[in-house]
Amino acid sequence: MKKKYAHHPMDFAIGENEKFYADMAARGWLLDKRGGYFSRFVEGKPQALRYRIELSQPLFLDETAALPEEQVALYEDCGWQYITSRGLLHIFSAPEGSDAPEFYSDPRQQAATLKSLRRSYLLGLLGVLVIVGIQVFFYLSFSSQGLGRLAAELYTTFISNTALLLLSGAMLLDLLYLSLYSLWRVAKLYRQLSRGIPIDHAPQKRDILHRSICMLLTASELLASVLVLSQFLQAQNYPMPASMDGLYLTFAELGVPGERTTSSIDNKESQVRFEQSLLARHWDTREFVAAAQPDQLEYWMYQDVFLLKKEELAPCFVQSLLHHGTFNETPGDYRFITHPGLDEVYQGRNELVVRRGNVVWEITLIETPGVVGYADVLDAIAAKQLV
């Protein structure tokens, strides 16, 4: 037995769903099961069928969405065949021209059945708002920087992982739009039934604007997903080479002698991770060199280096990095200093944030007298050949 899956209208579009299933039956595809987004059909002889959808009305917080058995039995006694259910929707069919009566002789009675569907959409909208609210509440309550920290992290993600932020934004916008549109459609249908106007079981009018918006949002999500996957697949992790292959610094460049070793804390090797977003190229490095001083096991340096595509993005990006350093949590923990050849330099405890044109360095390094200091780092950045 052949089976086929087809995308069905959303739950609120009761008349559209009924027409959709009738049209499929006329082509020889009979409804077998309704899923979240797709319905499953089995191949059969083309038939002229009427489909009707009944909504269950569970109490608030009642997880049981099934129709009462006596209600199903009543419909079947009247000539309707129960087909399948999904959530609040329960679907019946009857041959076209049969004596099976409509479920409701008065549309005003059917209007009451929409309350449970409206409540489900309202809870969905509240769920989205609660998720956003929890994020805002977290930053207001547990971060000394409040929403400034949230804005900084969003901007950092916008630069370093643009596609992921675009995907998250498109998905959130999609959820909000569908929730609001669904509530509006249910309210519109409720007002129609309350005025005694029955549901159109074979609507011909298509909501072109809604379809266009949905197609645009879906296309945006698909495109962003492809970009996220592309960035992930193109990312490279490799041992730090003897000679640097990016805009990051090395201990050798800073004049620090010694062979590379592993971290005494987590036994990690010197490594480079390179990835490229829509707005920047990013080198994330760590380097460990055996220390010459007997009281130290190794010298270490961590870096995040960003080559931005547009220099005008760099000043705001620098400010965003100042909100979440490793040893410095707020911009107030840094002090601004000047250095020849560099546009911005912020020095904090064990950290530097430096901008030169469209390149930004975030460096974590402990100064070691007589070995390496921040002045050496700044001189090296000022002298670096930028491609």
PyMOL commands that set and color helices and strands:
alter all, ss='L'
color gray80, all
select helices_A, chain A and resi 14-26+69-77+107-111+114-142+147-160+162-194+208-234+311-321+331-333+374-383
alter helices_A, ss='H'
color red, helices_A
select strands_A, chain A and resi 3-7+29-34+38-43+49-55+81-86+89-95+236-239+271-276+280-290+298-308+335-337+344-348+351-356+359-365
alter strands_A, ss='S'
color yellow, strands_A
deselect
rebuild
show_as cartoon
